[in-house]
Amino acid sequence: MANTPQAKKRIRRNNVRATINHSRVSRIRTFIKAVESAIATGKKDDAAAALKKMQPEIARGVARGVIHKNTASRKVSRLSKRVASLG
C-alpha cells in the first residue's frame, strides 16, 4: 500500500489511465473485427470501406501509445492484402 500522498495519487492516476487505454485498445479491436467480418462476407466494397475507417483509428492508437507502430503496420498490411485479394 502506498504511504505518501504522491504515491496514493499516482495509484489513482494509473487506474484512470489504464481504463482509458483499455477503452482505446477495445475500440481498435472493434474496427479490426469489422474489417474481418466484411472480408468473411466476401464483399470487397464493404471490406474496403471498413479498412478505410480502421486505418486512422489504428494510427491514433500508435500516436496515443496504446499499440506499437510495427504492430499497427503489420495489422494494416495484412488486412489490406486480404481485402485486395477479394474478387
GIVEN-V394312 format. One record per residue. N is the residue number from 0. RES is the residue in one small letter. OMEGA is omega in degrees with one decimal (* if undefined). NEAR is the number of other C-alpha atoms within 8 Angstrom. D_LAST is the distance of its C-alpha to the last C-alpha in Angstrom with 2 decimals. Layout:
# GIVEN-V394312
N:RES:OMEGA:NEAR:D_LAST + N:RES:OMEGA:NEAR:D_LAST
This chain:
# GIVEN-V394312
0:m:-179.8:2:58.52 + 1:a:-178.0:6:58.72 + 2:n:-176.3:6:62.27 + 3:t:178.0:6:62.18 + 4:p:-179.7:7:61.06 + 5:q:178.8:6:58.51 + 6:a:177.6:9:57.00 + 7:k:178.6:10:56.80 + 8:k:179.7:8:55.07 + 9:r:177.7:8:52.54 + 10:i:178.4:8:51.70 + 11:r:-178.7:8:51.10 + 12:r:179.4:8:48.94 + 13:n:179.0:8:46.92 + 14:n:178.6:8:46.21 + 15:v:-179.1:8:45.10 + 16:r:179.8:8:42.82 + 17:a:178.4:8:41.32 + 18:t:179.6:8:40.49 + 19:i:-179.6:8:38.87 + 20:n:179.1:9:36.85 + 21:h:-179.6:8:35.74 + 22:s:178.0:8:34.45 + 23:r:178.8:10:32.57 + 24:v:179.3:11:30.85 + 25:s:178.8:8:30.11 + 26:r:178.1:8:28.54 + 27:i:179.4:12:26.27 + 28:r:179.1:8:25.24 + 29:t:178.9:8:24.51 + 30:f:178.3:12:22.09 + 31:i:178.9:10:20.34 + 32:k:178.4:8:20.18 + 33:a:178.2:9:18.68 + 34:v:-178.8:14:15.70 + 35:e:179.0:10:15.45 + 36:s:176.5:8:15.78 + 37:a:176.7:13:13.08 + 38:i:-178.4:13:10.68 + 39:a:178.6:6:12.29 + 40:t:177.6:6:11.67 + 41:g:179.8:9:7.87 + 42:k:-174.7:9:8.37 + 43:k:-178.5:12:7.07 + 44:d:179.0:6:10.32 + 45:d:-179.3:8:12.53 + 46:a:179.6:14:11.49 + 47:a:178.4:10:12.09 + 48:a:178.7:8:15.30 + 49:a:178.4:12:16.44 + 50:l:-180.0:12:15.98 + 51:k:176.8:8:18.01 + 52:k:-175.8:9:20.67 + 53:m:-173.1:12:20.81 + 54:q:178.0:9:21.54 + 55:p:178.4:8:24.94 + 56:e:177.6:10:25.92 + 57:i:178.5:10:25.54 + 58:a:177.3:9:27.41 + 59:r:177.6:8:30.10 + 60:g:177.1:13:30.45 + 61:v:-178.9:12:31.09 + 62:a:-179.8:7:33.60 + 63:r:176.3:6:35.39 + 64:g:-180.0:7:35.56 + 65:v:172.2:10:33.91 + 66:i:-178.7:9:31.21 + 67:h:-177.0:8:31.48 + 68:k:178.9:7:29.71 + 69:n:176.6:6:28.26 + 70:t:179.5:8:26.90 + 71:a:-179.9:12:25.29 + 72:s:-180.0:8:23.83 + 73:r:-178.9:8:22.46 + 74:k:-180.0:8:20.83 + 75:v:-178.6:9:19.21 + 76:s:-177.3:8:18.07 + 77:r:179.5:8:16.56 + 78:l:177.4:11:14.76 + 79:s:179.3:9:13.52 + 80:k:179.6:8:12.20 + 81:r:178.8:9:10.38 + 82:v:-179.4:11:8.92 + 83:a:-177.5:8:7.98 + 84:s:177.9:6:6.31 + 85:l:-177.8:9:3.78 + 86:g:*:5:0.00
